Amino acid sequence: MPVECPQSLVAGSQFAETEFFSSQIIAILAAILFPVFARAREKARQTSCLSNVKQLTLGALMYISDYDDIFFGHIQGRRDTPGYPYYGGTGFCNWATQIYPYIKNNQLFTCPSHPNYDWAPSWTSPDAYFGYGMNYWLTYFYYYISMADIKKPAETIWFTDCDYYVVYPTYYLHTYPTSTAYGQNGFARLQLRHNDGVNVAFVDGHAKWLNRQAIEGDTGLYGASKYWWGR
């Protein structure tokens, strides 16, 4: 004679199976949706960062307009030893200090995807680490160029995502691959912070996001470079 299970046990078993499958479905959905949400959050930070570099560039353009269209250096002022990089000298400042009167907002110097790297006008060190770097080839060997020297302002990078206050062009990524400053992981290298790409602002004042292939594929030296030299 067959033994019948109590209805309560059958119902409990069915409930357990339903709960198990529900938890599996939730886990699958979470695995699908969480990366989507993460990318959406990063996209929002990317948009905010893009606004930052554009505002920095507009402030920089106002600065050079007041100085006969002469670009500022990544560091301005005398060094302890004339003609050589100084540390602890007097009367010097980096580019952020120079354009700050035209910006007047510390937060614009901080990338939302890198919030621990910030800047303040009270900093006394010229060699600063914050959200953005200035294109080194626009102040190469402390030679102050004019706007008239830039033949391709809409294609020449001025500021971009970087941990250091000055960013070295992609050329150095390949010529100094093991350098702690210029190479693959160098602190003066641009940072691909936003969805495997980087925000850049150009000399003409516009800003946009570039993917890894576009920015790291530009490895030319000086005039052979698409985005960095400009002359």
N, C-alpha and C positions, 0 to 999 in steps of 0.2 A: 504494500500500500504506500503510494508516494507521500512524502512529507511536504506539506505546504509551508512556505515561509510566511511569517506574520507580515501583514501589510505595512507595518511600521518599518520593518527591516528593508523591504522592497523600496519603499519611499525614500528611506535614508540612503540606500545605495544609489538610487537615481539622482538624488540631490547631490551626493558626493561626486558622481560622474559629471553632472552639470556644472558644479563648482570648479572641477578640475579643468574641463574644457573652456570655461569662461576665463579662468586664470591664464590658460595657454593663449587664448585669443588676445587678452590684454597685454601679455608679454610680447606677442608678435607685433601688435599695434605700436607698443612703446618702442620696440626696436626699429620700427619703420619711421615713427613720427619724431622721436627725440633728436635724431640727426637733422631732420627738417627744421625743427624748432631752433636748434643750435645754429644752423646756417642763417635762419631768419634773424636771430639776435645779432650775429656777426655782420649781417648785411646792414642792419640798423647802425651798428658801430662804424661800419665802413662809410656809410653816408655821412655820419657826423664828422668823421675824420676828413673826408673829402671837403667838407665845408671849412674845416680848420685850415687845411693847406691853402685853400683858395683865399681865405681871409688873410693869412700870412702874406701871400703873394700880393694882394691888393695893398696891404700896408707897406710892403717893400717897394712897390711901384710908386707910392706916394713919397716915400723916403727919397728915392733916386730922382724923382721929379723936383724935389727941393734942392738937390745937389747936382744940377746941370746934367742929369741923366748919367751920372757916374755910379757904377755899382759899388756897394760896400764890400769889404772883405769878410771872410768867415771869422777872422779876428782883425780888429783894428787897433792901432796904437803901437808904440815902441816896445820892443822886447828888451830884456836885461842885456843881452848881447846884440847889438844892432845887426839886423839882417838874418838873425837866427831865432827860431821859436823860443819864446820866453815863458817862464813860469814864475809867478810871484812878482812880476813887474808892476809898475803903476801906470795909470792912464790908459789901460787897455780895456777892451770889451769884445764880446763875441757878437755875431750878427743878431741874435735875439735881443740883446740889450740895445742895439742900434735902432731896430725897428719898433721896439716896444712903445715909444710915444705915439706911434701911429696905430697901434693895436689896442693897448690898454686893457688887456684881458689875459691873465696868466693861463687860463684854461685852454686857450687856443694853441698853446705850445705842448699840450699833452694829447697823445693819441688815445681815444676811448678803449682801444684794444690793448693798450699798454699803460694803464693808469698809474703805475708806480714810478714811471719816469716823468717827472714834472720839472718845471722851471719857475724861477722867481727873479724879478729885476734886482733883488738885493744880493744875488750871488756875486761873489768876488772872483771866482775862478773863470778864466776865459774858456777853458777846455771842459765844456759841460756835456752832461748826458741828459737828454730829455726826449720828447716824442719825435722830433723831426730833424733832418739834416739838410744842410745847404750843399748844392752841387760844387764839389771841390774845383772842377775845371772852370767855374765862373770866377774863381779867385785864385787861380793857379799861380803858385810861387808869389803870392801877394801882389800880383799885377792887377791893378784896378782898371777894368775895362769899362767902356761906355755902351749905352744902349745901341748906338750906331754900329758897334762891332758885332752885334748879334744879328746874323743874316737870316736865321730861322727861329724867331722868337716863339712861334706857335708849336715848335717841335723840340725846344730846348728846355730840359728840366731845370727848375730852380730849387724846389724843395720837395722832399719825399720822406716816407717812413724810414726812420733810422734811429738807433739808440744813441748815436753820437751827434754832436752839433754839426759835423761836416760829413758828407757821404761821398765815398769814392765811387767813380763810375764802374760799370759792369766789366770794363776792360781788366781791372785789377782782380776780379774774381778768378780769372784764368791765368794771369801772369804771376799772381802771388797766392796760389791755392792753399798754402799752409801757413800763411801769415796770420798772426793773431789780430792784426789791425785791418788788413785789406782783403784777406782770402775768404774762403767759403763761409766761415763762421766769425769773421772779423767784426769788431764793434763798430767800425766805420763803414760797414756794408749796409746797403738798403735791406729792409726787413719785409718779407712777404707775409704781412700780418692779416690780410683780408682775403679770405677765400682763395688762397694760393695766388695772390696778386698783391699789388702795391698801389697806393694812391700817390699821384705825382701832380705837382703844380708847375706850369710852364711860364716862361718869361713874359708871354703876352697877357697873362692873368687868368687863363682858364685852367681847370683842373679835371683830371679824370683817373679812372682805375685802369691799370695795365696788368695783363696776366703774366705769369712767369715766363712763358715762351717769348713774349714781346720784349720784356725788359732784360732778361738774361741772354737773349739772342743778339742783343746789340753790343758786340764786343770790340768794335772798331776803336782804333787809337786816334784821338784828336778828330780831324776832319772826316775820318772814315766812320765816326760814330753818328748814329741818327739822332739820339736824344740828349747827348751830354756836352758836345763841344759848341755847336751853334755858330761858329764863325765861318 
